[in-house]
Amino acid sequence: MTSQKKPSIVLCHGIWADASCFNKIIPILIARGHEVISVQYGLTNFDHDVAAIKRTISRVSSPVILVGHSYGGATITAAASDERVVGLVYIAAVAPAPGETVNGQLKKFPSDIFTRIEVADGRV
């Protein structure tokens, strides 16, 4: 009987989160035999965020499954060109076509969600 190695999993967060948003799922995936890393990228530049994912891919064993939530879907799509990537998982994520921006994709599906958010001014 051949024992096949389970893929490593690289988790990529959205704009309104950071790498810690996956803290509850990481132990479960590790317990099931996966090597797991949650990427922390700076959200200052798309290309820099994709580069952070590619650096992370080089830190884990191959093959790799990239998992993206929200904006993370765009970053995993761009990072998928790495030959070690064998799968992409989108969790409530954007998935722009090549050459399409996240903003361009979001404009196709307009929402008034941001008109419903209140920001506290910090006064008591």
C-alpha positions in Angstrom: 0.0 0.0 0.0 1.4 3.4 -1.0 1.2 6.2 1.4 0.6 9.5 -0.4 1.7 12.7 1.3 -1.1 15.2 2.1 -0.8 18.6 0.4 0.4 21.6 2.4 -2.2 24.3 2.9 -1.4 28.0 2.6 -4.2 30.2 4.0 -4.6 33.8 2.6 -6.8 36.4 4.4 -9.0 39.2 3.1 -8.7 42.9 3.5 -10.7 43.2 6.7 -8.6 40.5 8.5 -5.1 39.2 9.1 -3.4 35.9 9.3 -4.9 35.2 12.7 -8.4 34.8 11.2 -7.6 31.2 10.5 -6.4 30.3 14.0 -9.4 28.0 14.7 -9.0 25.9 11.6 -5.2 25.5 11.6 -5.1 23.0 14.4 -7.8 20.9 12.8 -5.9 20.8 9.5 -2.6 19.9 11.2 -4.4 17.2 13.2 -5.5 15.7 9.8 -1.9 15.6 8.6 -1.4 18.8 6.6 1.4 21.2 6.9 -0.3 24.6 7.3 0.8 28.3 7.2 -1.4 31.3 7.3 0.2 34.2 5.3 0.4 37.6 6.8 0.8 40.2 4.0 0.8 43.9 4.3 -2.2 44.9 2.1 -0.2 47.9 0.8 0.3 46.6 -2.7 -1.2 43.7 -4.6 2.1 42.6 -6.1 3.8 42.6 -2.7 0.9 40.5 -1.2 1.3 37.9 -4.0 5.1 37.9 -3.4 4.5 37.2 0.3 2.3 34.2 -0.7 5.0 32.9 -3.1 7.6 33.2 -0.4 5.4 31.2 1.9 4.9 28.5 -0.7 8.7 28.1 -0.7 8.6 27.4 3.0 6.2 24.4 2.9 6.4 21.0 1.3 4.9 20.5 -2.1 2.3 20.0 -3.3 0.4 23.1 -2.1 -3.3 24.0 -1.9 -3.9 27.8 -1.7 -7.0 28.9 0.3 -8.2 32.5 -0.1 -11.0 34.4 1.7 -12.4 37.6 0.2 -9.4 39.6 -1.3 -7.4 36.5 -0.7 -9.1 34.9 -3.7 -7.4 37.5 -5.9 -4.0 36.9 -4.4 -4.2 33.1 -4.6 -5.3 33.4 -8.3 -2.2 35.4 -9.0 0.1 33.1 -7.0 -1.3 30.0 -8.6 1.3 30.2 -11.4 3.8 28.6 -9.0 4.3 25.0 -10.2 4.0 23.6 -6.7 0.3 24.8 -6.5 -2.1 21.9 -7.2 -5.3 23.5 -6.1 -7.2 26.7 -5.2 -10.0 27.0 -2.6 -12.1 30.2 -2.6 -14.0 31.0 0.6 -16.5 33.8 -0.1 -13.7 35.2 -2.3 -13.2 37.2 -5.4 -11.7 35.5 -8.3 -10.8 38.0 -11.0 -9.9 36.8 -14.5 -6.4 37.4 -15.8 -6.0 41.2 -16.2 -9.1 42.0 -14.2 -8.8 43.9 -10.9 -10.5 43.1 -7.7 -12.2 46.5 -7.9 -13.3 45.8 -11.5 -14.8 42.5 -10.4 -16.6 44.1 -7.5 -18.2 46.7 -9.8 -19.8 43.9 -11.7 -21.8 43.0 -8.6 -22.6 46.3 -6.8 -23.7 46.2 -3.2 -24.8 48.8 -0.7 -23.2 47.0 2.2 -20.8 49.8 3.0 -23.7 52.2 3.5 -24.8 50.0 6.4 -21.6 50.2 8.4 -21.3 52.6 11.3 -17.9 53.7 12.4 -17.7 54.7 16.1 -15.8 57.9 16.6 -14.4 56.7 19.9 -16.2 59.2 22.1 -18.0 58.0 25.2 
